[in-house]
Amino acid sequence: MAKPNYSFEKRQRELEKKKKKEEKNQRKLTKGSEPDTQAVESPPDSLAPADTSVLPGNT
């Protein structure tokens, strides 16, 4: 009788877990991409004028 190949079975389970995790991350990115992009774009705009006022030439 053939011995079971536990290494192969374990590798297959790991690949399945990795695939599910990647799919979940993709869903999170596509679901939350629109609000996150707006939030990321806003802070640099508000920081830019504050940074220019600190420069020595602006005093």
Backbone atoms as SQL, in Angstrom:
CREATE TABLE atoms (id INTEGER PRIMARY KEY, chain TEXT, resi INTEGER, resn TEXT, atom TEXT, x REAL, y REAL, z REAL);
INSERT INTO atoms VALUES
  (1, 'A', 1, 'MET', 'N', 0.835, -1.191, 0.000),
  (2, 'A', 1, 'MET', 'CA', 0.000, 0.000, 0.000),
  (3, 'A', 1, 'MET', 'C', 0.881, 1.257, 0.000),
  (4, 'A', 2, 'ALA', 'N', 0.473, 2.294, -0.736),
  (5, 'A', 2, 'ALA', 'CA', 1.254, 3.523, -0.860),
  (6, 'A', 2, 'ALA', 'C', 1.123, 4.386, 0.389),
  (7, 'A', 3, 'LYS', 'N', 2.230, 5.027, 0.724),
  (8, 'A', 3, 'LYS', 'CA', 2.210, 5.924, 1.885),
  (9, 'A', 3, 'LYS', 'C', 1.649, 7.283, 1.466),
  (10, 'A', 4, 'PRO', 'N', 0.901, 7.925, 2.339),
  (11, 'A', 4, 'PRO', 'CA', 0.387, 9.262, 2.008),
  (12, 'A', 4, 'PRO', 'C', 1.516, 10.294, 1.970),
  (13, 'A', 5, 'ASN', 'N', 1.411, 11.213, 1.042),
  (14, 'A', 5, 'ASN', 'CA', 2.416, 12.259, 0.888),
  (15, 'A', 5, 'ASN', 'C', 1.942, 13.500, 1.653),
  (16, 'A', 6, 'TYR', 'N', 2.311, 13.567, 2.919),
  (17, 'A', 6, 'TYR', 'CA', 1.842, 14.654, 3.767),
  (18, 'A', 6, 'TYR', 'C', 2.400, 16.011, 3.340),
  (19, 'A', 7, 'SER', 'N', 3.599, 16.015, 2.823),
  (20, 'A', 7, 'SER', 'CA', 4.198, 17.278, 2.371),
  (21, 'A', 7, 'SER', 'C', 3.384, 17.902, 1.241),
  (22, 'A', 8, 'PHE', 'N', 2.974, 17.066, 0.303),
  (23, 'A', 8, 'PHE', 'CA', 2.175, 17.559, -0.813),
  (24, 'A', 8, 'PHE', 'C', 0.836, 18.104, -0.324),
  (25, 'A', 9, 'GLU', 'N', 0.192, 17.367, 0.575),
  (26, 'A', 9, 'GLU', 'CA', -1.100, 17.804, 1.107),
  (27, 'A', 9, 'GLU', 'C', -0.962, 19.122, 1.855),
  (28, 'A', 10, 'LYS', 'N', 0.088, 19.242, 2.641),
  (29, 'A', 10, 'LYS', 'CA', 0.309, 20.477, 3.399),
  (30, 'A', 10, 'LYS', 'C', 0.541, 21.642, 2.447),
  (31, 'A', 11, 'ARG', 'N', 1.336, 21.421, 1.425),
  (32, 'A', 11, 'ARG', 'CA', 1.622, 22.479, 0.442),
  (33, 'A', 11, 'ARG', 'C', 0.342, 22.929, -0.257),
  (34, 'A', 12, 'GLN', 'N', -0.520, 21.981, -0.586),
  (35, 'A', 12, 'GLN', 'CA', -1.778, 22.320, -1.240),
  (36, 'A', 12, 'GLN', 'C', -2.667, 23.160, -0.328),
  (37, 'A', 13, 'ARG', 'N', -2.711, 22.808, 0.978),
  (38, 'A', 13, 'ARG', 'CA', -3.492, 23.602, 1.940),
  (39, 'A', 13, 'ARG', 'C', -2.928, 25.012, 2.058),
  (40, 'A', 14, 'GLU', 'N', -1.598, 25.122, 2.105),
  (41, 'A', 14, 'GLU', 'CA', -0.963, 26.441, 2.210),
  (42, 'A', 14, 'GLU', 'C', -1.259, 27.298, 0.980),
  (43, 'A', 15, 'LEU', 'N', -1.197, 26.685, -0.198),
  (44, 'A', 15, 'LEU', 'CA', -1.496, 27.427, -1.424),
  (45, 'A', 15, 'LEU', 'C', -2.944, 27.909, -1.438),
  (46, 'A', 16, 'GLU', 'N', -3.851, 27.074, -0.965),
  (47, 'A', 16, 'GLU', 'CA', -5.265, 27.446, -0.908),
  (48, 'A', 16, 'GLU', 'C', -5.478, 28.607, 0.057),
  (49, 'A', 17, 'LYS', 'N', -4.818, 28.558, 1.214),
  (50, 'A', 17, 'LYS', 'CA', -4.931, 29.652, 2.186),
  (51, 'A', 17, 'LYS', 'C', -4.382, 30.945, 1.599),
  (52, 'A', 18, 'LYS', 'N', -3.238, 30.851, 0.916),
  (53, 'A', 18, 'LYS', 'CA', -2.616, 32.029, 0.315),
  (54, 'A', 18, 'LYS', 'C', -3.530, 32.631, -0.752),
  (55, 'A', 19, 'LYS', 'N', -4.144, 31.780, -1.555),
  (56, 'A', 19, 'LYS', 'CA', -5.046, 32.237, -2.608),
  (57, 'A', 19, 'LYS', 'C', -6.246, 32.963, -2.008),
  (58, 'A', 20, 'LYS', 'N', -6.835, 32.390, -0.955),
  (59, 'A', 20, 'LYS', 'CA', -7.985, 33.021, -0.310),
  (60, 'A', 20, 'LYS', 'C', -7.596, 34.360, 0.304),
  (61, 'A', 21, 'LYS', 'N', -6.429, 34.421, 0.909),
  (62, 'A', 21, 'LYS', 'CA', -5.965, 35.655, 1.537),
  (63, 'A', 21, 'LYS', 'C', -5.764, 36.752, 0.489),
  (64, 'A', 22, 'GLU', 'N', -5.163, 36.403, -0.649),
  (65, 'A', 22, 'GLU', 'CA', -4.960, 37.369, -1.723),
  (66, 'A', 22, 'GLU', 'C', -6.285, 37.868, -2.276),
  (67, 'A', 23, 'GLU', 'N', -7.247, 36.960, -2.434),
  (68, 'A', 23, 'GLU', 'CA', -8.568, 37.360, -2.931),
  (69, 'A', 23, 'GLU', 'C', -9.241, 38.311, -1.952),
  (70, 'A', 24, 'LYS', 'N', -9.099, 38.041, -0.668),
  (71, 'A', 24, 'LYS', 'CA', -9.685, 38.901, 0.358),
  (72, 'A', 24, 'LYS', 'C', -9.044, 40.292, 0.318),
  (73, 'A', 25, 'ASN', 'N', -7.721, 40.326, 0.177),
  (74, 'A', 25, 'ASN', 'CA', -7.030, 41.617, 0.086),
  (75, 'A', 25, 'ASN', 'C', -7.460, 42.394, -1.153),
  (76, 'A', 26, 'GLN', 'N', -7.643, 41.705, -2.270),
  (77, 'A', 26, 'GLN', 'CA', -8.089, 42.357, -3.501),
  (78, 'A', 26, 'GLN', 'C', -9.480, 42.958, -3.306),
  (79, 'A', 27, 'ARG', 'N', -10.374, 42.203, -2.639),
  (80, 'A', 27, 'ARG', 'CA', -11.722, 42.720, -2.384),
  (81, 'A', 27, 'ARG', 'C', -11.659, 43.950, -1.495),
  (82, 'A', 28, 'LYS', 'N', -10.793, 43.927, -0.489),
  (83, 'A', 28, 'LYS', 'CA', -10.658, 45.075, 0.405),
  (84, 'A', 28, 'LYS', 'C', -10.163, 46.293, -0.376),
  (85, 'A', 29, 'LEU', 'N', -9.174, 46.080, -1.248),
  (86, 'A', 29, 'LEU', 'CA', -8.611, 47.186, -2.022),
  (87, 'A', 29, 'LEU', 'C', -9.642, 47.776, -2.975),
  (88, 'A', 30, 'THR', 'N', -10.390, 46.932, -3.659),
  (89, 'A', 30, 'THR', 'CA', -11.366, 47.442, -4.618),
  (90, 'A', 30, 'THR', 'C', -12.543, 48.084, -3.908),
  (91, 'A', 31, 'LYS', 'N', -12.908, 47.555, -2.750),
  (92, 'A', 31, 'LYS', 'CA', -14.038, 48.103, -2.001),
  (93, 'A', 31, 'LYS', 'C', -13.685, 49.457, -1.389),
  (94, 'A', 32, 'GLY', 'N', -12.504, 49.592, -0.843),
  (95, 'A', 32, 'GLY', 'CA', -12.130, 50.811, -0.150),
  (96, 'A', 32, 'GLY', 'C', -11.198, 51.718, -0.925),
  (97, 'A', 33, 'SER', 'N', -10.983, 51.461, -2.185),
  (98, 'A', 33, 'SER', 'CA', -10.007, 52.249, -2.936),
  (99, 'A', 33, 'SER', 'C', -10.470, 53.686, -3.167),
  (100, 'A', 34, 'GLU', 'N', -11.751, 53.898, -3.418),
  (101, 'A', 34, 'GLU', 'CA', -12.227, 55.250, -3.705),
  (102, 'A', 34, 'GLU', 'C', -12.106, 56.185, -2.500),
  (103, 'A', 35, 'PRO', 'N', -12.598, 55.835, -1.317),
  (104, 'A', 35, 'PRO', 'CA', -12.439, 56.728, -0.166),
  (105, 'A', 35, 'PRO', 'C', -10.978, 56.902, 0.244),
  (106, 'A', 36, 'ASP', 'N', -10.181, 55.842, 0.162),
  (107, 'A', 36, 'ASP', 'CA', -8.780, 55.941, 0.553),
  (108, 'A', 36, 'ASP', 'C', -8.017, 56.892, -0.358),
  (109, 'A', 37, 'THR', 'N', -8.291, 56.890, -1.640),
  (110, 'A', 37, 'THR', 'CA', -7.570, 57.765, -2.558),
  (111, 'A', 37, 'THR', 'C', -7.857, 59.217, -2.244),
  (112, 'A', 38, 'GLN', 'N', -9.090, 59.533, -1.932),
  (113, 'A', 38, 'GLN', 'CA', -9.435, 60.915, -1.608),
  (114, 'A', 38, 'GLN', 'C', -8.769, 61.332, -0.309),
  (115, 'A', 39, 'ALA', 'N', -8.740, 60.466, 0.676),
  (116, 'A', 39, 'ALA', 'CA', -8.137, 60.788, 1.962),
  (117, 'A', 39, 'ALA', 'C', -6.630, 60.969, 1.815),
  (118, 'A', 40, 'VAL', 'N', -6.001, 60.188, 0.958),
  (119, 'A', 40, 'VAL', 'CA', -4.561, 60.286, 0.767),
  (120, 'A', 40, 'VAL', 'C', -4.207, 61.563, 0.005),
  (121, 'A', 41, 'GLU', 'N', -5.025, 61.961, -0.948),
  (122, 'A', 41, 'GLU', 'CA', -4.729, 63.143, -1.744),
  (123, 'A', 41, 'GLU', 'C', -4.934, 64.435, -0.960),
  (124, 'A', 42, 'SER', 'N', -5.858, 64.469, -0.023),
  (125, 'A', 42, 'SER', 'CA', -6.166, 65.689, 0.715),
  (126, 'A', 42, 'SER', 'C', -5.026, 66.164, 1.618),
  (127, 'A', 43, 'PRO', 'N', -4.439, 65.336, 2.464),
  (128, 'A', 43, 'PRO', 'CA', -3.408, 65.837, 3.367),
  (129, 'A', 43, 'PRO', 'C', -2.201, 66.481, 2.683),
  (130, 'A', 44, 'PRO', 'N', -1.648, 65.953, 1.593),
  (131, 'A', 44, 'PRO', 'CA', -0.518, 66.647, 0.966),
  (132, 'A', 44, 'PRO', 'C', -0.895, 68.053, 0.487),
  (133, 'A', 45, 'ASP', 'N', -2.119, 68.244, -0.003),
  (134, 'A', 45, 'ASP', 'CA', -2.537, 69.570, -0.445),
  (135, 'A', 45, 'ASP', 'C', -2.567, 70.543, 0.727),
  (136, 'A', 46, 'SER', 'N', -3.056, 70.107, 1.869),
  (137, 'A', 46, 'SER', 'CA', -3.148, 70.993, 3.022),
  (138, 'A', 46, 'SER', 'C', -1.772, 71.228, 3.643),
  (139, 'A', 47, 'LEU', 'N', -0.846, 70.286, 3.478),
  (140, 'A', 47, 'LEU', 'CA', 0.486, 70.447, 4.054),
  (141, 'A', 47, 'LEU', 'C', 1.383, 71.330, 3.191),
  (142, 'A', 48, 'ALA', 'N', 1.155, 71.367, 1.903),
  (143, 'A', 48, 'ALA', 'CA', 2.028, 72.119, 1.008),
  (144, 'A', 48, 'ALA', 'C', 2.089, 73.607, 1.355),
  (145, 'A', 49, 'PRO', 'N', 0.982, 74.322, 1.555),
  (146, 'A', 49, 'PRO', 'CA', 1.074, 75.735, 1.899),
  (147, 'A', 49, 'PRO', 'C', 1.755, 75.961, 3.248),
  (148, 'A', 50, 'ALA', 'N', 1.534, 75.086, 4.205),
  (149, 'A', 50, 'ALA', 'CA', 2.158, 75.233, 5.519),
  (150, 'A', 50, 'ALA', 'C', 3.674, 75.079, 5.398),
  (151, 'A', 51, 'ASP', 'N', 4.130, 74.168, 4.558),
  (152, 'A', 51, 'ASP', 'CA', 5.554, 73.962, 4.392),
  (153, 'A', 51, 'ASP', 'C', 6.210, 75.166, 3.713),
  (154, 'A', 52, 'THR', 'N', 5.549, 75.821, 2.780),
  (155, 'A', 52, 'THR', 'CA', 6.152, 76.953, 2.082),
  (156, 'A', 52, 'THR', 'C', 6.262, 78.167, 2.991),
  (157, 'A', 53, 'SER', 'N', 5.376, 78.308, 3.973),
  (158, 'A', 53, 'SER', 'CA', 5.444, 79.453, 4.862),
  (159, 'A', 53, 'SER', 'C', 6.619, 79.349, 5.831),
  (160, 'A', 54, 'VAL', 'N', 7.147, 78.143, 6.019),
  (161, 'A', 54, 'VAL', 'CA', 8.257, 77.933, 6.942),
  (162, 'A', 54, 'VAL', 'C', 9.595, 78.282, 6.306),
  (163, 'A', 55, 'LEU', 'N', 9.640, 78.333, 5.004),
  (164, 'A', 55, 'LEU', 'CA', 10.896, 78.614, 4.320),
  (165, 'A', 55, 'LEU', 'C', 11.408, 80.005, 4.663),
  (166, 'A', 56, 'PRO', 'N', 12.731, 80.184, 4.773),
  (167, 'A', 56, 'PRO', 'CA', 13.312, 81.479, 5.149),
  (168, 'A', 56, 'PRO', 'C', 12.976, 82.609, 4.163),
  (169, 'A', 57, 'GLY', 'N', 12.821, 82.311, 2.910),
  (170, 'A', 57, 'GLY', 'CA', 12.528, 83.348, 1.912),
  (171, 'A', 57, 'GLY', 'C', 11.139, 83.928, 2.028),
  (172, 'A', 58, 'ASN', 'N', 10.224, 83.280, 2.730),
  (173, 'A', 58, 'ASN', 'CA', 8.852, 83.736, 2.844),
  (174, 'A', 58, 'ASN', 'C', 8.622, 84.679, 4.019),
  (175, 'A', 59, 'THR', 'N', 9.629, 84.984, 4.811),
  (176, 'A', 59, 'THR', 'CA', 9.420, 85.834, 5.989),
  (177, 'A', 59, 'THR', 'C', 9.451, 87.298, 5.645);
